[in-house]
């Protein structure tokens, strides 16, 4: 089972230390969340720095709010990050759910799913080396991975499975129990097969985790509560955080049992020693 880490957003200056510590361990991926109207580092910029501080571990957005971004610029940024990281970049993307992010970006909130569909068509064209439009030529550089970086779609609605099947390489699910995750995974697989895609989609599950003394766990719970404070399921997310080695082991096993190819353990406390504590829980 592949296991990655979601990086904490509370102290961006520590993230290269997190990255080097994680690369020395059993972890496969490092990820960063995306918000605009929030006190988090911009993920593409930060992941470029992390890719430069590492050589093996993958870097991923978890997930990038694509409809608030200009399509051609994002296509170029993603291809560049894939190229400079040596093909270690995964573009996890979604539509976004907070209206203030769209207001700040002067982007339309309504119709964001349709806009994402249009953006994916354009970005796949850019990454394949085709002209951007009839009047605009190709946009480089070419990504390291032919056809563009790996793309995972995150979301909570059936349309997400259809997007995976049309443009993506896989699905990333968060805040679901293993049983719920399994149902989403099966829906993605059915959409993939119905679209006639060869092989199978990559399936990634995310769970929140905090291992350490009480102040570390308390910091993580405060951070999760602040981030999800807009939602009516905030308490469930906070209470569902994995805070013991046994809980981490059980979750990784359970997600693997329903078909996850990778489990991302999102860390909300800035204590870098969590990297070693989590590593010790893994086989």
QUIMO-V850229 format. One line per field, one symbol per residue. ss: DSSP state (h for helix, s for strand, l for the rest). psi: psi as a letter, one per 30 degrees, with the letter a starting at -180 (. if undefined). A space follows every 10 residues. Layout:
ss=???
psi=???
This chain:
ss=lsssssllll lhhhhhhhhh hhhlllllss ssllllllll llhhhhhhhh hhlllllsss ssssshhhll hhhhhhhhhh hhhhllllss ssssllllhh hhhhhlllll lhhhhhhhhh hhhhhhhlll llllllllll llllllllls sssslllhhh hhhhhhhlls sssslllhhh hhhhhhhhhh hhhhllllll lssssssssl lllhhhhhhh hhhhhhhlll lllhhhhhhl lsllhhhhhh hhhhhhhlll lsssssslll lllhhhhhhh hll
psi=kkklkkklff ifffeeeeee eeffaglfkk lklkleilil kkeeeefeee efflfeklkk kilkjefglk eeeeeeeeee eeeffhggkk jkllflfkef eeeefhlkek gfeeeeeeee eeeeeeffgl keaffkaljl lklekkfllk kkkklglefe eeeeeeflfa kjklgkleee eeeeeeeeee eeeffgklbl lkkkkkkklj kaleeeeeee eeeeeeegff lfgeeeeeff kjgleeeeee eeeeeefggk fkkkjkkfkf jfffeeeeef fl.
